[in-house]
């Protein structure tokens, strides 16, 4: 069966039954990943890890999101979506381009970081952290300063032939909350909601997007603190490993795959070749430009 749409993201040619306007159009090359609409098994035969909303086996994964869909990910090359009757395409894409693609990257031996990323003269820089810490907002600030965006929310990190970390671009969109758009002076009315039930909007960065893989040079973990001013503290030694572990996207999926040793070796290789820091910002005020100035200065100044 021929899919209706072909796309390119994370270095992969994707054939999809579901339209994904966020992604770059494909060039007709043979598909690395097939996304189709269909029935998903009720459960996996022998899950190694599970919870109320997911099951994981070495080469298979099921995600169950009530009122949205059931998703199956297999062998790093297959995604099946069994949608709920009331779900919109936007609902499906939020989870497809989030948890589902993250698990698929795990299955393919890639290290997905929960981060947004930009391209600098030193290489790729990832802004990691928990939901709501400001990853996308900071990437948007750097985009406004002329930096190219590489990814938002899920960053794909692999090792090149020399064992050095390489970040492969995702797709040209930043997902920003309505209050962030208001803060940077952009109208949400011109943008598409990522889901009908949230005030988050997809902002295209196609004019400032890098399509080529870039060596990863740094990871900055964003945190909110009860302080009046932003601060930056370098992370060294083994602490870099813990920082990468804490910011690995959907690490629970890796635990059920049974390749923990491979993950640790990869994380160690990445840690040896990057600079890392924890950046704290005031909990009650973002101080966006001050934060961007601090990170930019740490990277050696504006390009």
N, C-alpha and C positions, 0 to 999 in steps of 0.2 A: 504494500500500500504506500502511495506517495503522499508525503505530508504537504500541507498547504503552504507552510512557511519554512524558510531556511534562514538561520542566523549564525552570528559569530560572536563568541564571548569566552573569556578565560582561555584563549588559544584553541578553542574547540569549535568545530563545525556542528551546528545543531539543527536537526530536522524536527519540526514541531507541528502538531495539530492545533496548538493554542497560539493565537496571535500574541506576540510580545513586542509592542512598539518601543520598549525601552532599549532593546538590543539592536546591534548593528546587523544589517542585512547580509546574508551569506552570499558567496559567489558561485554556488552550485557544486562545490567540492563534496566528495563523499563524506557522509555524516559520521562524526565521532560519537554523537549522542542522539538518541531518538526519544522524543517526547510525544506520547500519544494519550488520547482519552480512551478510557476503557475500565474494565473491572479490575479491582485490586483484591488479592487474597485476604480472607478474613484474618489470617495470622500466618506467621512464619513457622516452618516445621520445627526448627530447633533454635529459637532465639538465645543468644548469649547474654543479652541485656535487654531489659524492658521496663516500661512505666505505663501509666494510664494512657499516654498519647503516642507512644512509639515502641517499636521492637527492632532489635539489631541482631543480625547474624554476620558472619565473616564477609559475605558478598551481597547481602540483601538488607533492606531497611524498609519499614513501613511507618508512616506518619499519619496520625488520625486527628484532624482538626474539625471539631463539631461544627456543623452548619456551613462548612466550607468544602472540604474534600478529604479523601483518603489518597495518600501518595505512596507509590512503590518506587524504590531506587534499586537497581540491580547491576552488579558487575562493572560499575563505573561507566556504563554506556546506555542504560535504559531507564526511562522515567515513565511511569504510568499514573494517570490522574483519574480518579473516580469522583466526579464532582457532586456536591449536594445540589438539589434542585434550586435552592434559593441563592446559591453562590454566584457572584459576578466574576467576570474574567479578571478584574483587578484583585479580587480576593484570592483567586488562584495564583496569580503572578507574585503576590507578596510572599507566599510560602514557597513557590517554585524557585524564585530568585534569592530566597533566603536559606532556610533550613535545608531544603531539598538539594539545591545546587551545592551547598556546603558539604552535605553528606556524600554527594557524587564525587566531589574533589577528594574527600578522604578516601573513598574507594579507589581512586586513581593514583593514590600515593602522594597527593599534593597536600601541603600544609595550609589550610585556610585560616587566616587570622580574622578576628572580629574587629575590623578596622577599615577606615577610609585611607586613601593613599594619593600622593601627588608625586610629580617628577621634579627633581631639583638638579642642579649641576653636579651634585655629589652622587646622585642616584635616586632611587625610589625611597620615599619616607612615608611610613604608615602611622596614622593616628588611631590608637587602639583604646579600648575601654568599654565599660558597661553601657547598657542602653540609657540614653539621655545625657551622657557625659559631654556631648558636643563634637563627636568625630566628624560628622557631615558638615556641621557649622564651621569648624575650623578649616576643613578642606575647601569649603565655599569661600572663605576669607582669602585663602591662598590663591584660589582660582581668580578672584577679583584682582589680585596683585600680579597676575600674568603667569602663574604656574599652571602646568598641565595636570589634569586629574587622571588618575589611573583606575581607581575603584572606589566604591562606596559600600560600607558595611561588611562585605566579604572580599578579602584579598587572597589571591592564589599565589603561594610561594612554593617554588621548587628549587632544585639544585642544578647548576649548570655542569658541564663536563669537568670542571675543576673543583666541583664540590662547593661552589659559592652560591649564595641565595639569589634567586631571580624572581621578580614580581611580574606576573603576566596580567595585563590590563583586563578589566571586566567589561563594562559598557558605559556609554557617556551619559550618566544621569546621577544627580545627587538628590537624595530624599530628605526634604527639609520640612520642619514643623511650621505652622502658620505664623507663630510668634517670631521665629527666626527670620522668615521672609519679611515680616514687618520691620524687624530690626535692621535688616540690610537694605530696606527700601525697595523691595520687589513685590509686585501684585500677585496674590495667589490666584486671582480670577483668570489669569492667563495660563495657568498650569493645571495638570491633571492630578486629581487625588490618587494616592496609591491604593487606598481603600475607601469605600463610601462611608465607613463608620469611624474614620479617623480624620484629623486635621493635618495630615501629612501629605506633601505634594512632591511630585517628581519634576525636578528642574534639569533641563537638558544642558550638558556642557560639551556638546559636539564641536563647538568652536575652540575648545581648549582641552581636547582629549588626546592622550597618547595611545596609539595602537600597538606599539612595539614593546616587548618585554624589556624591563629595566632592572639592573642589579639593585638589590635591596640594601640600603646603607644604614637605615635607622628606623627604630620603632619608639614612638613617644606614647606612653600610657597616660590618658587624661583622667583626672580625678576631681571631684568636688570636695571642698573643705570649708570649714567655718573660719575663714580668714578674709582679710580685706583686700589682699593683693595676690596675684598669681605668683607661683614659684616653680622652679625647675631643679630637679635633683638627678644627677647621673646615676645609672644602675650599672654595676660591673660584676665580673666573675659569674658565679653560679646564680646570682640574682637575676641575670638576664634569662636564664633557662626558666625560672619560675614566672617571670613576666610573660614569656612566650606561652607557657602552659596556661596561665590565667586568661590569656587573650586568644587562645585557640578556639575557633568557631565550632560549636557543637561537639566539644571534646567527648561527650558521653557516647557519641556514635563510634568514635575510634576505640573506646573501651570494649565495645561489643564485637569489634572486628578481629580481635586477637592478634594484632600486630603492634603491640605497645613498644616493643624493642625498636622496630623500624621508626616509629614516631619519635622516640627519644633520641635516636641517632640523628635524625633529620633536624630536630629542634636544637641539638647540640651544635651541629654544623652551622645552622643559621646564627645562633648566639655568638659563635666565634668570629663572625664577620660583620657584625652590625654594632653601631652605637645604640644605646638605649637610655631612656630617661623617663622619670615620672613627672608629669606636669600637673600641678594643682591649681585650680581656679576657685574663686569665691562661690559658695553655694547659691547665694542670692543674686549675684550679678555676674554675667559672663565675662565682661571686659574683653570683648573679642579682639579688638585691635592690639591691645596690650599683650594679650596672649600670643597672637600671631607674631608680634614684634619679638617677643622673648624666644620663641622657637626659631624664628628666622635668624636672630642673632646667634643662637647656638649652632646653627648650620653654616655660619660664616658670613652672614649679611645678605642683603637683597641682591638678586641676580641682575 
